[in-house]
Amino acid sequence: MNFELKTLDLAGAAAEKCDALVVLVTQAFKPGKDALSRVLAEAAKAGDFEAKPARLLSLYRPAGLTAVRVVLAGIGEGSPRQVRQAVQAAVGALKASPAKRLLVCFAEATQGEALRAAMLAGAEASYVYTTTKSKAEGRKIQQLVLGAPDASVLKPAFERGAAAVAGIELAKEWGNRPANHATPSMLAGAAKALAKFPGVKCEVLGPKEVEKLGMGALMAVAQGSVEPLRFVVLRYEGAAKSVAPTVLVGKGITFDTGGISIKPAAEMDEMKFDMCGAASVLGVFRALAELKPAINVVGLIPSCENMPDGRAIKPGDVVTSMSGQTIEILNTDAEGRLILCDALTYAERFKPGAVVDIATLTGACVIALGAVRSGMFSADDELALALQAAGEAALDPCWRLPLDEDYAEGLKTHFADVANVAGRAGGAITAAKFLQRFAGKFAWAHLDIAGTAWKSGAAKGATGRPVGLLVEYLLAQAPAGAAAAKKPKARPAAARK
């Protein structure tokens, strides 16, 4: 998606050449004497338009305006959430049109958060997946121009919005790919491609390196598949080496059959989305490469398939994790926590300031929170509050769930240090309690995105969440006004494209 920011009042918007014009109007708007203001005033007087959230009025070649198609869109009080609703509705109304260059103009001065919301909404509403289609028609809207009377002060928000969209759409791309087009090796290839950007480094470990590290839990899940596992280590270095990094750990199960504890056939195709945690880490690094904040970030992606081969792990098997703790595998469909626990142990070597793991981990979280908020678990109040605030600011919300020690009782077993499941009751919490055993040496949070990472039904597809939340959280960790520690070299031409 190409974005452009322009200083435009309503008179300028009326004269701007574009295929379609969306005018965002608050309920407090006072019409002037320009052509667009007259249209707005007449429509309001006739009762055809109200500036309530997501109220639309579509016009074709209105007098005095250059745009062929015009959509008047109400944004209520002008909050980011209301702007998002309005832009999504307006772009949806234009989907059937041949419009390629869309101008979204604020009728009056606005805030940076509202501008970002408009950019994210425009990109989301126009997104089209094409990778595995033989005769694909991509998104019709190729360019989104943002116009506002006070555009000069909105440039930082504009840059953050464009970077977030780039990251979200990369996460969507890999989340949407079928499992045979997104194997662990291919996922590692996507990570390597990010190393073309200044400040980003990538290392990929294979089965031999992982075995040498003693990652018995990750190897146990991978042993049932002919696809070799990959363990990806991404690094973004924007600050001095002495600055402790934030580590992001993304679950990368590129397809989950459930293993020997096999899933029902219905909707099993959606288990290609089980690597959306990994895809979100890729998306965050794509955004960081654009924004170049003065922070250090490490991304860890343990990746494999969970298949029911003759060599696959069986219920009752006991494996030894990288931490040395033994795990009784009572259910092979609780595999995500097994690959994550080794990655959490690996994270210790970076002496992190904080570690956040992201995983489509439990159906129980979907039952608890639905598709609105991601589940968030942390024993560190400061980290939990920061993540919750970032989610609200990014319109990518999460909700903190408990981690009482009593929930760990069900993980006790006679045959190992810990079992990998504790029954159905409180399943999202007991899964988090399992992970917490491997995160005792740093501030840690777990995001369960099973309900928010993708949509089912007619709108089936990856959402790119929680890239927005994570980018917002990481940028809040950067010193105010600080740029990256090292001035990056010019980006290669291929990367710029």
Secondary structure, DSSP 8 states (H G I E B T S, - for coil): -EEEEEE--HHHHHH---SEEEEEE-TT----SSHHHHHHHHHHHTTS---STT-EEEEES-TT-S-SEEEEEE-TT--HHHHHHHHHHHHHHHTTS---EEEEEESS---HHHHHHHHHHHHHHH----TT-TT----S--EEEEEETTGGGGHHHHHHHHHHHHHHHHHHHHHHS-GGGS-HHHHHHHHHHHTTSTTEEEEEE-HHHHHHHT-HHHHHHHTT-SS--EEEEEEEE-S-TTS--EEEEE-EEEEE--TTS---STTGGGGGGGGHHHHHHHHHHHHHHHH-BS-EEEEEEEEEEE---TTS--TTEEEE-TTS-EEEES-TT--HHHHHHHHHHHHGGG--SEEEEEE---HHHHHHHTTTSEEEEES-HHHHHHHHHHHHHTT--EEE----GGGGGGG--SSSSEES---STTHHHHHHHHHHTT-TTS-EEEEE-TTTSEE-GGG-EE--TTHHHHHHHHHHHS-TT-B-SS------HHHH-
